[in-house]
Amino acid sequence: MADTSIRVSDEAKQRLDLYKREDESYEDVILRLTERDKWAGFGLLSETDTDTRDAMNGIRAEMRETVDSDIGELE
């Protein structure tokens, strides 16, 4: 696979450094942060199975519906 170099500002590098783990390259950080699965690579849910993540997504959706409903009643 070919390599491509990209330039980033000092600020962008500093932000990447905040997410960079000890054993990671900058490429690893970028790939982890841009993963389609929003739970991948972050905190407690980074290593959980998809059933747990799906359940969390379901709970979040239910909470949003409840909040939207409550807001609708106030209007």
N, C-alpha and C positions, 0 to 999 in steps of 0.2 A: 504494500500500500504506500502511495506517495505521501510525503509530508508537505504541509503548507504552513508558512509562517504568517502570523497575524500580529499587528501592532495594537497594543492597548495603552491607554493613558495610565499614569501612575495611580490615579483614583480607581480605575477599573481593576488594576492589579491588587490594590489594597483591599478592594471589596472581595475579590477572589480569595485573597489570603484569609479573610474572615471565615470562609467556608472550607478552606483547604485542610484536609486531615494530614496527620504526620506522614502517613505512608502513600499519599497521593501526589500525582503530577498535576500540573495545571490542566492538562487534557482530561485527566480523570475527573477533576472538579467540574469542568464544563460539561462533560458527558452526564455526570450525575445530576447536575442542576437543570439540565435540559431534557431529562428523562420525561417521557409522556405521562408516566404514572406520577402524579403530583406527590405521592407519599414516599416515593423511592428516594433513599439517601438522606432522609431527614428524621432526626430524633428517634423516638421510640418506635414509630411505625415503619422505619426503614427496613427492618428485617422480618416483619410479620408477613404472614401468608395473605393471599388475595382475598380469602373469605373475611378476614378481619378488616381489611381495608374496605371491602364492599359493604360490610356492616357499618363501618364508620361513615361512609358516603351516604348510606341510607338514613342514618340518624341525622346527619347534617341536612339532608333534603327534607326530612320531616320537621326539623326545627325551623327551617326556612319557611315551609308552608304555614306553620303555626304563627310565626311572626308576621308573615304577609296577611294572614287571615285577621290577626289582631289589629294590624294597621288598617286594614279595610274596614273593620268595625268602627274604628275611631274617626274615620273620614266622613 
